[in-house]
């Protein structure tokens, strides 16, 4: 079946870009675990390098196993093509390196993954790139930050860890008017739940470490630009800097992505029920989950997401101390950073994923000390509820 005929995401995660191998008909995409590809003769080598002949040269530049994953995610995100990277951070830093120069200004979501903020502030700032962080959930804040030299609008929605949403369509409109490139980190939603390119974004990227791979056993990233022009600019820099994915890593992610639609369905069903359970629990002060009517942007979630995802954050009436007691008391959920795995993970962002963000910046971004982040997995709901209930009893 041609990829273009696929209608359902349950089909595309399994089949898009993943075809029986022409060599022996292997149904699972083979792991082409090689650094380099033999040329038949010197002329062919020269023709591959000049671009006259299509074909593989060297794995940093391209590899069939990695290409299968790139094609799969590019299809899921409806983009021009994919660029797989060694990690989500490699995806982010490659995009910024490729598109910004020493005169560039970036506008970014204030509540963004800790390392993204730290790399922008401590590494890209060395090369003259200036960044303003703002609450991008209000488009007026973005408009206020725009400068003559604003090159990128880099948003994360839902945001890590506050679960604040940003209106992708509204951002795309402003970005187009001002000739700014809109980049969306779609890690928290996954391509099953949100497709930023369809809403007008120029580039979507993921930490595939999370939902796309889904088994907490691989670190990886991917960039999917909407146009050939952006693809070529970014791919060139990725192959030069060398933040490429490895073939074995790509194969593991190909294996994981096949169940993405099923995992998304089960995990967000669990998450919806757990969010309601927590919201009604006497020891819980607040819960922020896009599926709850109490989420300040519940209407936007319904508009731009296809479901509400599997991540939430909450705070207990007993604040920081009580939250710590709770995360120390879970038995089924694992106390660990990362998210989007098949198993439920719980952590305390202020002292863990966002520990290196200054106290002042954390406060401005709404990353409070009492905030606990829960990434809900695919376990049976009753076991998850029982675990959270017994952990809350210990508080
Ligand atoms: N973007 C988002 C939204 C993330 O949450 C992360 C990692 C990255 C990018 C970076 O991806 P990586 O290089 O790790 O593949 N977020 C993590 C988190 O919240 N806990 O541990 C890692």
Boltz pocket constraint, residues with backbone or C-beta under 6 A from the ligand:
constraints:
  - pocket:
      binder: B
      contacts: [[A, 87], [A, 88], [A, 89], [A, 90], [A, 113], [A, 116], [A, 156], [A, 158], [A, 160], [A, 185], [A, 187], [A, 188], [A, 206], [A, 207], [A, 208], [A, 209], [A, 219], [A, 220], [A, 221], [A, 337], [A, 338], [A, 339], [A, 353]]
      max_distance: 6.0
